[in-house]
C-alpha cells in the first residue's frame, strides 16, 4: 500500500450532538471490501495491520476521552489492537469477513467479556448475524446501498430489541431525512458532518462592531489602534475583554484597566480565538453545545491548512491566509448569514474568498485537500497531493498533530469562556 491515511469522522445523534468518532483508515473499504478489483490486495492485510498497529501505538493518547468506532479485521483482533484503547473509549466494529471466521469470533467474544462494545457493519437478519444479537450493541446500516423498505424492517426490529442503529454513508439531505424518519439513533456521513444546528443563534455580539473587529484582527498586519478603537466603542466587548485580560491566564502584577493594555497582554493570536468564541456564545457568554463542534472543527481546520501550506510551493498565500482559510470554513454555520455576505465584511484576500466560495485556484485545491481528507475520499486526496506536490504519507501524522493542537486551543477557549 503506497499511501497510508487515517482520519476521524463524527457520529452524531438525532439532535446533532457528537456521540463519538469513527476511525477510518485507507484500505478499510478496499483491502477488506468486496470489490473484485481489490481482492488480490487482501494478501497485504498483515502489512496493513502492522501499519495501523504502529500508528495507534504512537497516537492512542490523541484519541483518548472520546468514543471511537473502528473496524477490526481478523489480524487486528489477533494482534490485540483493541487493548490499545480503554474499553470505555472503543467500539469494536466487525463485518462479515470476521463473523464467518471462527478464530476471529473467539477474540470478539473475549473482548465483549472484557467490557468492550461491539458494532456490526451492514447487519443482516441471516442466521450467522442473528446468533450474535446478544453480543451486539450497535447495528450499522449503509444508507447509500440499501433500499428504504429493507432499512425500515431492520431498524424497526433492531429498535424493538434495544439496539442502537447507526445510519452511515448519509451523504445527502434526502438520506438524512429518511434516516430520521426511519428512527435511527445515530448518523454518520457528509450530510451529517455538515448539518446545521437548527436552533437560532442569539449572540449579542453579532452586530456591525463584531464584524469590524473580526476584519481588523485578521489582517496580515493588524492595527492595534484600530482594534482598540472598535472594542472601546462597544461596552459589551470592552467588558468581556477586560474580564478576560484579568484572568489568571493573562493577568500581570498590576490589574488591567484599559483596552490597549488588555490587547497587548493577550496578543493577536489569542484575540482571534476569543473573537471567534464570541461568535458562538449566547448572551450569557456560554458556548452553545450545538456550536461547540463547529468551533473545535474551525481550530482544527485552521491548523491543518496552515500546516499543509508548509509542504507545498504551489499555493502563493501567506501562512495567516491559510489559517483563516481553515478557520472561516465553518463561519456560515456560526453566523446566521450567507457565507458570501459574511466574507464581504471581513478583510481577507480575494484568493481566500474564491477558495471558500468556489474552491477555485491553488488555495481552492488546498481547501479541497483538507475537506477530502476529512471525508476519507482517498482517491481525491492522492490526486490533490500530486497536484500540490505534497507527499501523501505525511498527512496522517500532520492531521493528528493538528488535532492535538486544536484540542489545546479548545482548552484555552474554555478557559476564556469561563472568564467571560
Secondary structure, 3 states (H helix, E strand, C coil): CCCCCEEEEEEEECCCCEEEEEEEECCCCCCCCCCHHHHHHHHHHHHHHHHHHHHHHHHHHHHCCCCEEEECCHHHHHCCHHHHCCHHHEEEEECHHHHCCHHHHHHHHHHHHCCCEEEEECCCCCHHHHCCHHHCCEEEEECCCCCHHHHHHHHHHHHHCCCEEEEECCCCHHHHHHHHHHCCCEECCHHHHCCCCCCCCCCCCCCHHHHHHHHHHCCCCCCHHHHHHHHHCCHHHHHHHHHHHCCCCCCCCCCCCCHHHHHHHHCHHHHHHHHHHHHCECCCCCECHHHHHHHHHHHHHHHHHHHHHCCCCCCCCCHHHHHHHHHHHHHHHHCCCCHHHHHCCCCCCHHHHHHHHHCCHHHHHHHHHHHHHHCCCHHHHHHHHHHHCCCHHHHHHHHHHHHHHHHHHHHHHHHHHHHC
